[in-house]
Amino acid sequence: MPVTFALWLLLSQASADPCYHPGGRPRFCLPPVTQLAGMAASCPQACGPSPGVDLGPRAPCNGSLTLGLGGPFLLSSVSLRFCTPGPPALVLSAAWATGGPWRSLWRRPAWPGVLGGPERVIFRVPAGPKASVVASHLRLELGGRGGLAAAGVRGRCQCHGHAARCAARDRPPRCRCRHHTTGPGCESCQPSHRDWPWRPATPRHPHPCLPCSCNQHARRCRFNSELFRLSGGRSGGVCERCRHHTAGRHCHYCQPGFWRDPGQPISSRKACRACQCHPIGATGGACNQTNGQCSCKLGVTGLTCNRCGPGYQQSRSPRMPCQRILEATTTLATTPHAYSSDPQCQNYCNTSDTRIHMSLQRYCQQDYVLHAQVLASEAADTTWQRLAVRVLAVYKQGAQPVRRGSQAAWVPRADLTCGCLRLRPASHYLLLGRTAGGPDPTRLVLDRHGLALPWRPRWARPLRRLQQEERAGGCRTLRPSTLSPEPRL
C-alpha cells in the first residue's frame, strides 16, 4: 500500500502543469535552465598575442570569441576557464540578433598571476525581471596574455512566463506555450483568444490570453485597441469570418436575408433562418431581424408577402401584383343626372349613352381606342384619381404607344364628381379619348372629353376593320374635325 501511494504521488506530480494552479487558475511559469552552448580547447605551452582574431579550438589566445546560441534565450550564467592562473582582462557582450547591436554585460581587468593551475570565472545574471538578459549571441573579448580553455553558457528559453517546457535544441527554440499563447516564444495570443492585448506573464499576474465572445460562430478574432479603451479595459476582441449566417462584432445578429429564430439560442447553428421573401410580392430579400417580416409591396401581406391583403385582388403585373378592388361608390358609379342640381356640373360633361355610331372619321379623331377592364382605384392627389386597368386589346394608339396588360389610367377627380364617366368595378369598357390636356403625354388619361362605354363583344370585328383602314392610310384622307357633341343613338 505505501508503494502504491508513493507511485501515485509521483505520477500526480509529473502530470501537474506548472503553469496552472491545482484549481485551474493560470500562474507564472518558466522552463528549466539548460546548457545552451559551450567550447573546450587544449592549453598550449606558449601563446602569442593575436589581437582581432576569432578564437577557436586551436587559437585560444588573445582576440575575440563569438558564440551563437541559435535563438533568443534568457541567460542564467556564463562560465569561463583559462589556461593560466592569472586570467586576462575580458569584456562579455550580448546581442539580440546577428551583427548586434552589442550590449556590454561584464567588464573585468586582468588579475595578477597566481600559481596553482587554471582559474574559473563565472558571470551570473542577477535575479529579477528588470535584470534579465535576453540574447541570441555572446561575444568574449580577451586582452593581455592568457588562453581560454573552456566556456559554457546556461540559460532557459524565452517563453515570457507562459511555458514550463521548451525544445531548446530546435532552431529557433520553441516553447510549449500555455495560457492560450502561441509562437516560438509565446509572444502572441491564439487566433481565438485576442479579447485582451498580449502581455508577458509576471509572478504577480499571469496575463493569460482571453477568448473572444463569438457565440461559437467564429474561430478567430482580432484585437482592437480603440474598442478596448472605450470599454474601460474589459474587452477589445472583434470576431472575424462569422459562420452560420451571423454577423457583427460578436457574431450576435443575422446577416441580411436572415432573421433571428427566437426558438434557438444565439450559439446554435440554426439561430438565423432565411427570410424566404416572395420574389414578386416583396420589395427585396431582406426582412425584419426580429420577426422575419418581409417588406411587402402595396396591397400585399403575409410574413413572406405571398398573398393579397383585404380589399385587393391578384393581378398579372409583377410590379403591382395586388390591385385594389374598386368599390361601388358614388364617386366611381354615377350618372350625369345625379348631380344636375350642382351648378358647377351644369354643362360640364359630354352627354353620352351606351350606344354610339363609330365611323372612320370618329375613329380617326381619337388618340386611343381600347378594350380594358377596371380593377382598382386610389387617390393620387387632390386633382387626379389613379385607376388600375387591364388593357385587353388596343385598336388605336397615338404617338405614345399603349401596351397590353396592367397599367395605370388617370382621371380628373372633378370628372368623377360630376359623373362624366360611369365606371363599375371589374367591368369591361370601350375607352375612347385624347391625350391633349393631360398632365403628362406618356400617361393614359380618361376625362370628360372621352367616352367609357360598357363593352360589347360584337364591337370587336368593326373595330378591327377600322384599324385596318387606318393602317391603309384612311385617316390621312380625312379633314380634321371635332368630335360631335352628341353621338347618334
C-alpha positions in Angstrom: 0.0 0.0 0.0 2.8 2.6 0.8 4.4 1.7 -2.5 1.2 2.3 -4.4 0.6 5.7 -2.7 4.2 6.8 -3.5 3.8 5.8 -7.1 0.5 7.7 -7.3 2.1 10.8 -5.8 5.0 10.7 -8.3 2.6 10.3 -11.2 0.4 13.2 -10.0 3.4 15.5 -9.6 4.7 14.5 -13.1 1.3 15.2 -14.7 0.7 18.5 -12.9 1.0 21.6 -15.1 3.4 24.2 -13.6 1.6 26.9 -15.5 -1.7 26.3 -13.7 -2.7 26.1 -10.0 -4.4 22.9 -8.9 -7.7 24.7 -9.1 -7.1 25.6 -12.8 -6.1 29.2 -12.4 -3.1 30.3 -14.6 0.1 31.2 -13.0 3.6 32.4 -13.9 5.9 29.6 -15.1 9.4 29.2 -16.5 11.2 26.4 -18.4 14.2 24.8 -16.7 17.7 26.0 -17.1 19.8 24.0 -19.6 23.2 24.1 -21.2 22.9 26.4 -24.2 26.4 26.4 -25.7 30.0 25.5 -24.8 33.5 25.0 -26.1 36.8 23.4 -24.9 40.4 23.7 -26.1 43.7 22.3 -25.0 46.1 24.7 -23.3 49.4 25.2 -25.3 52.8 25.6 -23.8 53.2 29.2 -25.2 50.7 31.6 -26.5 51.5 34.6 -28.6 49.3 37.7 -28.9 47.0 37.7 -31.9 44.6 40.6 -31.4 41.4 40.8 -33.5 41.4 37.1 -34.5 38.4 34.9 -33.5 39.2 32.2 -31.0 38.7 28.7 -31.9 39.8 25.3 -30.6 43.3 25.8 -31.8 43.7 29.5 -31.1 42.6 30.2 -27.5 44.9 33.2 -27.1 44.2 37.0 -27.3 41.3 38.1 -29.5 37.5 37.7 -29.5 35.2 34.7 -29.5 31.6 34.8 -30.7 29.1 32.2 -29.6 25.8 31.7 -31.5 23.0 30.3 -29.2 20.6 29.5 -32.1 17.8 31.8 -30.8 16.8 34.2 -28.1 17.4 32.8 -24.6 17.2 34.1 -21.0 20.8 33.9 -19.8 21.5 32.4 -16.4 25.3 32.2 -16.2 28.4 32.2 -18.3 31.4 30.2 -17.0 35.0 30.7 -18.3 38.1 28.6 -17.6 41.5 29.9 -18.5 44.8 28.1 -19.2 46.9 30.4 -17.0 46.4 31.0 -13.3 46.0 34.7 -13.9 43.1 35.3 -16.3 43.5 38.3 -18.7 41.3 41.3 -18.9 37.9 40.4 -20.6 34.7 42.0 -21.8 31.5 40.0 -22.2 28.8 41.4 -24.5 25.4 40.1 -25.7 23.3 40.8 -28.8 19.7 40.1 -29.7 20.4 39.3 -33.4 23.4 38.6 -35.6 25.7 41.6 -36.0 24.5 43.5 -33.0 23.9 46.0 -31.6 26.1 44.6 -28.7 25.3 45.3 -25.1 28.1 45.1 -22.6 27.3 42.7 -19.7 30.5 42.4 -17.8 34.0 44.0 -17.7 36.9 42.7 -15.7 40.5 43.9 -15.6 43.5 41.5 -15.7 44.2 39.8 -12.4 47.8 39.2 -11.1 49.1 35.8 -11.8 48.5 33.1 -9.2 50.3 29.8 -9.2 48.2 26.7 -8.8 46.6 25.9 -12.1 43.7 27.2 -14.3 41.2 29.7 -12.8 37.4 29.6 -13.4 35.4 32.8 -13.8 31.5 32.7 -13.6 29.2 35.5 -14.6 25.8 35.1 -13.1 22.7 37.2 -14.1 21.0 38.8 -11.1 17.5 37.6 -10.2 14.5 39.8 -11.1 12.7 40.8 -14.3 14.5 44.1 -14.7 17.9 42.5 -14.6 17.1 39.7 -17.0 19.3 39.3 -20.1 17.9 38.0 -23.4 20.5 37.2 -26.0 21.0 35.1 -29.1 24.7 35.8 -29.5 27.6 36.3 -27.0 30.9 37.9 -27.6 34.0 37.5 -25.4 36.9 39.9 -25.9 40.3 39.0 -24.2 43.2 41.3 -23.5 46.7 40.5 -22.4 48.4 37.2 -22.3 46.3 34.2 -21.5 44.3 31.4 -23.1 40.7 30.3 -22.8 40.5 26.6 -22.1 36.7 26.2 -21.9 33.5 28.2 -21.9 29.9 27.3 -21.0 26.6 29.2 -21.3 23.5 28.2 -19.3 20.0 29.6 -19.6 16.4 28.9 -20.4 14.1 29.6 -23.4 12.5 33.0 -23.6 8.8 32.0 -23.2 7.7 35.2 -21.5 6.4 33.3 -18.4 3.8 31.3 -20.5 5.5 27.9 -20.8 7.3 25.5 -18.5 8.8 23.3 -21.2 10.8 24.1 -24.2 12.6 22.4 -27.1 15.9 24.2 -26.7 17.6 22.2 -29.4 15.2 23.3 -32.1 16.2 26.2 -34.3 14.7 28.5 -33.4 13.8 27.1 -29.9 10.1 26.5 -29.5 8.3 26.8 -26.2 5.3 24.6 -25.3 3.0 27.5 -24.8 0.2 27.7 -22.3 -2.3 30.4 -21.2 -3.6 30.2 -24.8 -0.5 31.8 -26.3 1.3 30.8 -29.4 4.6 31.4 -31.3 8.2 30.2 -30.8 8.5 32.3 -27.7 4.7 32.5 -26.7 4.9 36.1 -27.9 1.3 36.3 -29.2 -2.2 35.1 -28.4 -4.0 32.3 -30.2 -6.4 33.5 -33.0 -9.4 32.7 -30.9 -8.1 34.4 -27.7 -7.5 38.0 -28.5 -10.0 39.8 -26.4 -7.2 41.3 -24.3 -3.8 42.5 -25.6 -0.9 40.1 -25.2 1.3 40.7 -22.2 4.3 38.7 -20.8 3.4 36.9 -17.5 4.8 38.1 -14.2 4.9 36.4 -10.8 2.1 38.8 -9.7 -0.1 38.4 -12.7 0.0 35.6 -15.4 -1.7 37.8 -18.0 -3.4 34.9 -19.9 -5.0 35.4 -23.3 -8.8 35.6 -23.0 -11.2 34.2 -25.6 -13.4 36.4 -27.8 -17.1 36.2 -27.3 -18.2 34.9 -30.8 -21.1 32.7 -29.7 -19.4 29.7 -31.3 -19.8 31.1 -34.8 -16.1 32.2 -35.4 -12.8 30.5 -34.9 -10.6 33.6 -34.9 -10.8 37.3 -33.9 -8.6 40.3 -33.8 -7.7 42.8 -31.1 -8.9 46.4 -31.4 -7.1 48.8 -29.0 -9.7 51.6 -29.5 -12.6 49.3 -28.5 -10.6 48.1 -25.6 -10.1 51.7 -24.4 -13.7 52.6 -24.9 -14.9 49.5 -22.9 -12.8 50.6 -20.0 -10.3 47.8 -20.4 -12.9 45.0 -20.4 -13.0 43.8 -24.0 -11.3 44.6 -27.3 -11.9 41.5 -29.5 -13.6 41.6 -32.9 -14.8 38.3 -34.3 -13.7 37.5 -37.9 -15.4 35.3 -40.6 -18.6 34.7 -38.7 -20.3 31.5 -39.8 -23.9 30.2 -39.8 -25.2 33.4 -41.5 -24.3 35.6 -38.5 -22.6 38.9 -38.4 -21.4 41.6 -36.0 -18.5 42.1 -33.6 -19.6 39.1 -31.5 -21.5 37.2 -34.3 -24.6 38.2 -32.4 -27.0 39.1 -35.1 -28.0 37.7 -38.5 -26.8 38.7 -42.0 -29.2 40.5 -44.4 -31.6 38.0 -45.8 -31.9 36.1 -42.5 -33.7 36.7 -39.2 -33.2 35.6 -35.6 -35.1 32.4 -34.7 -36.4 33.0 -31.1 -36.7 29.3 -30.5 -32.9 28.7 -30.9 -30.1 30.0 -28.7 -27.7 32.5 -30.2 -24.9 29.9 -30.1 -26.9 27.4 -32.2 -26.0 26.8 -35.8 -29.7 27.3 -36.6 -30.0 30.6 -34.8 -30.5 32.5 -38.1 -33.3 31.5 -40.6 -33.6 32.5 -44.2 -36.3 35.2 -44.8 -37.8 33.4 -47.8 -39.4 36.6 -49.1 -41.7 36.1 -52.2 -39.8 37.2 -55.3 -42.8 39.1 -56.6 -44.7 40.2 -53.6 -41.8 41.5 -51.6 -39.7 44.6 -52.3 -36.5 42.8 -51.7 -34.9 39.8 -50.0 -34.3 41.3 -46.6 -36.7 41.0 -43.7 -37.1 42.2 -40.1 -34.3 40.7 -37.9 -36.7 40.1 -35.0 -39.9 38.5 -36.5 -38.9 37.7 -40.1 -41.5 40.0 -41.7 -40.6 40.8 -45.3 -41.2 44.3 -46.8 -44.2 43.9 -49.0 -45.4 45.8 -52.0 -48.6 47.9 -51.9 -51.6 45.6 -51.3 -49.5 42.5 -50.4 -49.5 41.0 -47.0 -48.2 37.9 -45.1 -45.0 37.1 -43.4 -43.3 36.3 -46.7 -45.5 38.7 -48.8 -47.2 35.8 -50.5 -50.9 36.9 -50.7 -53.0 40.0 -51.3 -54.4 41.9 -48.4 -58.1 42.8 -47.7 -59.6 44.9 -50.4 -57.0 43.8 -53.0 -57.0 41.1 -55.7 -54.2 39.4 -57.5 -53.1 40.8 -60.9 -50.7 39.7 -63.6 -48.3 42.6 -63.1 -45.0 41.7 -61.4 -44.6 45.4 -60.4 -48.1 45.7 -58.8 -49.1 42.1 -58.0 -52.1 43.1 -56.0 -54.7 45.7 -57.3 -57.2 47.4 -55.1 -60.8 46.1 -55.6 -62.9 49.0 -56.9 -65.8 49.7 -54.6 -69.2 50.7 -56.0 -69.4 54.2 -54.6 -71.0 57.4 -55.9 -67.5 58.6 -57.0 -67.0 55.7 -59.5 -70.5 54.8 -60.4 -72.5 57.9 -61.1 -74.7 59.4 -63.8 -74.8 62.9 -65.1 -78.3 63.4 -63.8 -77.3 62.6 -60.2 -75.5 65.9 -59.8 -77.7 68.0 -62.1 -78.5 70.3 -59.2 -74.8 71.2 -58.7 -74.3 74.5 -60.7 -70.6 73.6 -61.2 -71.5 70.4 -63.0 -74.1 72.1 -65.4 -72.9 71.7 -69.0 -69.6 70.3 -67.8 -69.8 66.7 -69.1 -70.4 65.4 -72.7 -73.8 63.7 -72.6 -73.3 60.1 -73.7 -75.2 56.8 -73.7 -74.3 53.2 -74.1 -74.8 53.3 -77.9 -72.7 55.1 -80.5 -72.2 55.1 -84.2 -68.5 54.6 -84.8 -67.5 55.9 -88.2 -64.0 56.1 -89.7 -64.0 59.9 -89.0 -64.8 59.5 -85.3 -62.3 56.7 -85.1 -59.5 58.8 -86.6 -60.3 61.7 -84.2 -59.4 59.6 -81.1 -55.9 59.3 -79.7 -56.6 55.9 -78.4 -59.4 53.2 -78.7 -59.0 50.5 -76.1 -60.8 47.5 -74.7 -60.0 47.5 -70.9 -61.1 46.2 -67.6 -61.2 48.5 -64.5 -59.6 46.8 -61.5 -59.0 49.3 -58.7 -58.9 53.0 -57.9 -57.0 55.2 -55.5 -56.5 58.9 -55.0 -53.2 60.2 -56.4 -53.6 63.7 -55.2 -56.3 66.4 -54.8 -56.7 66.7 -58.6 -56.3 63.2 -60.1 -57.6 59.8 -59.4 -55.5 56.8 -60.4 -57.2 53.7 -61.8 -55.6 50.3 -62.2 -56.8 48.9 -65.5 -56.0 45.8 -67.6 -55.8 46.6 -71.3 -57.1 43.6 -73.2 -57.0 45.0 -76.8 -55.5 48.0 -78.5 -57.4 49.2 -81.5 -55.8 52.6 -81.9 -52.9 54.4 -80.2 -51.2 57.8 -80.7 -47.6 58.8 -80.6 -47.3 57.3 -77.2 -47.8 53.5 -77.6 -50.2 51.7 -75.3 -49.2 48.3 -74.2 -51.5 45.4 -73.2 -51.7 44.3 -69.6 -52.0 46.0 -66.3 -51.2 49.7 -66.1 -52.5 52.9 -64.6 -55.0 55.3 -66.1 -55.6 58.9 -64.8 -59.0 60.6 -64.4 -59.6 64.1 -63.2 -61.5 64.0 -59.9 -63.9 66.7 -61.0 -65.0 64.5 -63.9 -65.8 61.7 -61.5 -67.6 64.0 -59.0 -69.9 65.4 -61.8 -70.5 61.9 -63.1 -68.9 62.4 -66.5 -67.6 58.8 -66.5 -69.7 55.8 -65.5 -67.5 53.1 -64.2 -68.1 49.8 -62.4 -65.6 47.6 -60.6 -64.4 44.5 -62.5 -66.3 45.7 -65.6 -65.1 45.8 -69.2 -65.2 49.1 -71.2 -64.6 50.6 -74.6 -62.4 53.6 -73.8 -62.1 56.4 -76.3 -60.1 59.6 -75.6 -57.4 62.1 -76.4 -54.2 62.9 -74.6 -54.5 66.6 -75.1 -54.7 68.4 -71.8 -53.2 65.6 -69.7 -50.5 66.2 -67.0 -48.1 64.0 -68.9 -48.2 63.0 -72.6 -47.0 59.5 -71.6 -50.0 58.9 -69.3 -53.2 57.3 -70.3 -55.9 59.9 -69.5 -59.6 59.5 -69.2 -61.6 62.7 -68.9 -65.0 64.3 -69.8 -64.0 64.7 -73.4 -63.7 60.9 -73.9 -66.1 58.0 -73.5 -66.2 54.9 -71.3 -68.8 52.6 -72.7 -69.7 49.1 -71.4 -68.0 46.7 -73.7 -70.0 44.6 -76.2 -68.3 41.6 -77.8 -69.9 42.4 -81.2 -67.8 45.6 -81.4 -64.5 43.7 -81.8 -65.0 43.0 -85.6 -65.9 46.5 -86.7 -63.1 48.0 -84.6 -60.6 45.6 -86.3 -61.9 46.7 -89.7 -61.4 50.4 -88.8 -57.9 49.6 -87.5 -57.0 48.0 -90.9 -58.4 51.1 -92.8 -56.2 53.3 -90.6 -53.1 51.3 -91.4 -54.0 51.6 -95.1 -54.0 55.4 -94.9 -57.7 56.0 -94.4 -57.1 58.6 -91.7 -54.8 60.8 -93.8 -57.5 61.4 -96.4 -60.0 62.9 -93.9 -60.1 66.6 -93.0 -59.5 67.4 -89.3 -62.8 68.0 -87.4 -64.0 68.0 -83.9 -65.9 65.3 -82.1 -69.7 65.5 -82.4 -71.2 66.7 -79.1 -73.9 64.1 -79.1 -73.5 60.6 -80.6 -76.3 59.1 -82.5 -78.4 56.5 -80.8 
